[in-house]
Amino acid sequence: MSNTFPLLDIKNLSVEFRTRSGVVKALEDVSLEVFRGEIVGIVGESGSGKSVSALTAMGILDPAGHVTAGSISLGGLDVLGAGEAVLQTMRGQQASMIFQSPRTSLNPIRTVGKQIGDVLHRHNMADRQNLREKVIKSLKTVRIPDPDRRFDAYPFELSGGMCQRIMIAMALACSPELLIADEPTTGLDVTTQAAIMDLIRDLSRERNMATVLITHDLAMAADYCDRIIVMHAGHVVESGSSHDLFTSPRHPYTAKLMKATPHGGGNLDDIASIPGGLPDLRGVLPPCRFSGRCERHEAICDSSAMISKEVSPNHFVNCQRPL
Amino acid sequence: MKRSDKLRIIFGRLIQAIPSIIGIIIVTFILTRALPGDPAVYFAGPAATEKSIQEIRTSLGLDKSMLEQFWIYASNLARGDLGVSVSTGLSVKEELIRRLPASLELTFLALLFSIGVALPLGIAAATRPNSWVDQFCRIVVTAGVSLPVFFTGLFMVYLFYYILGIAPAPLGRLDIIYLSPPSITGFYTIDALLDGDFETFGAALSQMILPAITLGIFTLAPLARMTRGAMLQVLSSDFIRTARASGLKRSTVLYTYAFRNALLPILTTLGMVFSFMLGSNVLVEKVFAWPGIGSFAIEALIVSDYAAVQGFVLAMAILYVLLNLTIDIVYTLVDPRVGLES
């Protein structure tokens, strides 16, 4: 995989949010790559910068957010330098995103068929005559039963799982090369979660799509992803194949995150919470943002700038004192 | 929902309004009689003797018991007779038929003006928070609520009629050199158009512009503020993010997705503003000598003209019921989640 160039290439990205209570350094020096045909998980606690990275890559960051450094290339397109018109065409056609809470992520007063139709129409994938037919076809790809009847349904008439299928149909309607799924199963019940994740994986494999799965659920990421990127407080702390990360986590945070994840068959007593919380991202921060919560913290962690070490092939750790 | 179902529900809603209208009839009947002042004394004049006052009281039927009076009133009402206004000498029904369209026409135009300004302003302010448009919107909203209607009215007359001379004299619905158009709807502009008389149409419209703007400025404030707030809220919602992530055009996101969702709170405000306008445009009517229903009601109230007051309140009540029903129907057209049953 690494011999071709990546579809999504984020380099040294820093993002700040200028709020009333100060500048929040939401991302600092974040680099990540996603190749065609692979499913990459971005894992971390809430507020670690997973979604901000994705939204920035799509060019739909909140106006309060400002990119202060770095570059993003999506299939050769310079996302940070491109104009809004170019980005609009890119969104939906080259890269799509689905979100958590599917029921509120769909327009409540427009039929789901029309909403998918809007996307198809926007990207000139359908005209008025064959719109309905094309929408129904895309409903079929996400295995929605009775798609002809569902076309005229409103989101409130469908279950959460069904709404997420609609979201996926909408995201994939124009066959994008990249799909970003931001916590796609949050708020769905467990059996639906598995069905949705299986669907995303199958469709990704079928279409040889690059897929980014954003989740806080390490176990789910391990099940579905080829590679995992662990984020903490706006930093990438570790990245590597799912197997490497699981068998030998090298960053103390990854190790703690794994201990905090319930495993099937495991004892509940074995679950350990990670002490402390995310540091306040306003003001001056130490080079390693995990240092305040880390048991292996030493003087060198505060004095030297963070560097990425390749501890084994394609397994990177940003830590002065890796495990 | 099927069309026949909708019609049945709308009919049901109209039936439901009947008890409240009956309630309004009873309450206004009692309230008008609880008002201080004796109409018999008023109409007998300052030089009247005790005997002549008594005669007038008998002729007005005011010597009978309250229950008897109500029975007479109710049975007349059932025949469509609203009684005679003692202050103008005309039947109340005639007065209402003549004056209600005058008020409605003015209110509709004012509402049109207010919507035409407030919605684009609110949308522009919401899409560019803290920009100059947003600041301008804030100023307009503050000015709109803090300037009293009679002040803006007098100021407009002073500026556009007295100083600039571009507006006609504020003397009612039509300059005396024109004949009022044949009464079809009672709306002078529409009647003139139906008659094909464009000159009268222009004259009627130009009479209306100043009072309509005066009234509109006042109602613009709540509408613009609600539009801005509702749009801001909708624009930050999840489905707008989805729409943007799908690459939909800015105009599609703004109008098809955001505005249609923001329409619901705007509609509610519109309904409130409209009913508020109808009842309270008496000040505008006074300033512009507009022969509307508001000034009629105030004059009737001052002299305890029972039949006129009752007629006015009844007409308003029916209008409110129809207004609320209309808003409910529009609601269901906009939002599929709203059933008419609730």
Boltz contact constraints between the chains, C-beta under 6 A:
constraints:
  - contact:
      token1: [A, 58]
      token2: [B, 245]
      max_distance: 6.0
  - contact:
      token1: [A, 60]
      token2: [B, 244]
      max_distance: 6.0
  - contact:
      token1: [A, 60]
      token2: [B, 245]
      max_distance: 6.0
  - contact:
      token1: [A, 88]
      token2: [B, 247]
      max_distance: 6.0
  - contact:
      token1: [A, 91]
      token2: [B, 245]
      max_distance: 6.0
  - contact:
      token1: [A, 91]
      token2: [B, 247]
      max_distance: 6.0
  - contact:
      token1: [A, 92]
      token2: [B, 246]
      max_distance: 6.0
  - contact:
      token1: [A, 92]
      token2: [B, 247]
      max_distance: 6.0
  - contact:
      token1: [A, 97]
      token2: [B, 245]
      max_distance: 6.0
  - contact:
      token1: [A, 104]
      token2: [B, 238]
      max_distance: 6.0
  - contact:
      token1: [A, 105]
      token2: [B, 238]
      max_distance: 6.0
  - contact:
      token1: [A, 105]
      token2: [B, 239]
      max_distance: 6.0
  - contact:
      token1: [A, 105]
      token2: [B, 242]
      max_distance: 6.0
  - contact:
      token1: [A, 106]
      token2: [B, 239]
      max_distance: 6.0
  - contact:
      token1: [A, 107]
      token2: [B, 239]
      max_distance: 6.0
  - contact:
      token1: [A, 107]
      token2: [B, 257]
      max_distance: 6.0
  - contact:
      token1: [A, 109]
      token2: [B, 335]
      max_distance: 6.0
  - contact:
      token1: [A, 119]
      token2: [B, 246]
      max_distance: 6.0
  - contact:
      token1: [A, 122]
      token2: [B, 247]
      max_distance: 6.0
  - contact:
      token1: [A, 122]
      token2: [B, 248]
      max_distance: 6.0
  - contact:
      token1: [A, 154]
      token2: [B, 336]
      max_distance: 6.0
  - contact:
      token1: [A, 156]
      token2: [B, 337]
      max_distance: 6.0
